[in-house]
Amino acid sequence: MEKLFGQKLLVIALTAALAACGGGGGSSDSDSDSPPVSDGGDDNSGGNQDGGSGTGDSGSDDSGDDSSLPDNDPSTVTVGDVSTAELGFATITATDITLPNAMVNAQEVYQLAHYIGRTDSEQDEENIDIPIRSYTASCATDTDQPKMYVSTTLSEGNSASDTTYGSVYELQYNPDTMSFEQTGNATILNQCYESHGITASSDCSRVAVLCNTEYKASERYDIEKDLVEEYGTTWMKIEDNLDSVAGTDNEEKYNDQIWLMEWDNKPITETPDAYVVNKMHGGTHLGAQELLYVEDDSQGRTSYAFSVTARVLVSGSHYSAGLTVINRDDWSMSFSGNDHRGWYWACGHGHVLNIRAFYNPGNEMYGALCTSDGNDYYPSPGLHAIAIKMEDSGSSVYEGTYNHLVPSTSAMISNGGGHTVVPVDADTNLSVIVSPKYIEDANMDMFLQDELGIDISGDGPFDEECADNGIRNCFFSYIDSGEYPVISRQGLYSGDALDTTSLTRVGIAKVDGEGSIEGNGIEWLATDSDCQISDPQLVDLKNGRYLFGYAQFQCISDNLPYNRSYNKSGDAMRMLVPKAYYVMEIDADLNVLEGPVKLTDYGWGGLDEPMYLGNGKVAWSYIKNPTLDTYIGGQQNIWQAIVYHSDSVN
């Protein structure tokens, strides 16, 4: 891939921080409760509640002159075991569920990456009181009684130092009550200290989950097969590559294993088959692990794929991310040759902080959306990159196609990142990101035209002249160089208070099969001139509509102290626990069709992903009292199973 700006920036070197890592190898009464939403396109026929205009920032104007939505939080009615909220265009139902063995969920892991905050309160890790990410899988979605499987990490107590275990439990939808019921089909994975991504076959006969085990766990427990030893690359066999840390506790710290646990035609109360699929996981826990399953594609292949950040110890330490594809038919993997699939390394330039896997059934390819702390265009830890990489991109040495650049003040801290990719058809995906909101079009145009010589008379920063130079997705707005005028950088530390330079927004771009953005760029569907916006969700309702959700966090008008990193409990909670959630429905052209409507009784984890449940339904599971004003803590043994029912299918 050619460098951005041709010859002008080729001379800029990697900073010392990246060079040392191997570079590209690798609550207040004054709150503002109602963030606006852009029209997302030319047609906003949406049903905004109580006369709300629904207008805000357009996809191309970032002036910060936002209009406000009414405070339209629907009331919740509970009848029997089911609570219900009517949104005007959808109904949400929720039931209480007890976690396996009535244990509480585990706290989120220290240093897990978020979009506007991180759990990096190094002075006191006990302050990280939000749930570790949970995962869901749905099946039998073509019936009136679909199921949902949930992977949740459990804890023996309320301390971050307490022993944790992986767990899986099953829920079944009852069409009479429009809600979930527990089936009793559940298990605790004693050999796992965490469980992550989960998936299920369409008929629910096969369920699989990712399990984090400890150093050389395969020597202590029964396994079916060690795929890493048989098919993995040298770096994947990290347990055989310990020279640089031999004799220290790092020998174990950086060499956890990941297993794939599968129940094939048996209840999950029985012992699953276990396969070793990764041996270079460990160290800083920057991302989460997702598991996908495809059964019998057009080439007759059945496969699993999972994404994970990983650390290797080669001439020091470096980490990146891989997308591993497993041939389920013969339990094999291939990272080279004509039949290679996935990659084990280098999803984006620098350290990969987050990776989100997806599968497009139209072109039958896996891919991932990655957030890293550097970029090839302007190699600096001051510009995080959000990139899409597909499994046919060549090999691990190739990086993905950049969608956006996000400014940062250090290698690990930024307000923004890539969330997920949702396929539309074989040639189109919807890419969801969080990004800072601070730059005006006039400033961008000045930079593009006056300093980079780019013709801005066309469609803006994604114009033809830029593409003619071999560069895709030419979003230059955050570039800062001594050779050019400085465009104001995001104030990540922001002094004593939150200010406009640290506000965030959520956008969606239509991208092609290789990650190149179509049209004029990113539509900023959720933005606010007072508050930070994050934790996006996007789920295909499979009727031409998509459920889009996001969360509102701390606001400037709160007039509260602000400390971006190394937070004590109060600051950490304001950045990691939302004040409110919002949902709306959009179409594939990013027009807002319904909403948004504010939710305070229901929510989701910032890195979670709800699942399609069939017939306009979307399902997920999360803690009770999820918003800041009513927060009762992030460790609970009674959760809620939540179902969104869209009126669009009735």
Secondary structure, DSSP 4 states (H G I P E B T S, - for coil): -PPTTTTTTTTPPPPHHHHTTTTTT---TT----------SS------GGG-------TT---------------EEEETTEEEEE-SSEEEEEEEEEPGGGPEEPBPPTT-B-SS-BS--TT-GGG--SBPP-EEEEE-TTSSS-EEEEE--EESSSSTTS-EEEEEEEEEEETTTTEEEEEEEEEEETT-SEEEEEEE-TTSSEEEEEEEE-TTGGGTS--SEEHHHHH--TTT-GGG--GGGTTSTHHHHT-EEEEEEEEESS-TTSPPEEEEEEEEE-SS--S--EEEEE-S-TTS--EEEEEEEEEE-SSS-EEEEEEEEEETTTTB--SSSTT--EESS-SSSS-EEEEEEEEETTTTEEEEEEEES--SSS-STTEEEEEEEETTSSSTTS--EEEEEEEBSSSS-BS-EEEEEEEEETTEEEEEEEEE----HHHHHHIIIIIT----SSSSTT-HHHHHTT-SS---TT---TTSPPPPPP-SS-TTB--GGG-EEEEEEEE-TTSPEEEEEEEEEEE-SSEEEEEEEEEE-SSSEEEEEEEEEEEGGG--B--SSS--HHHHHHHHS-SEEEEEEEETT--EEEEEEEESS----TT---EEEETTEEEEEEESS-SGGG---S--SEEEEEEEEEGGG-
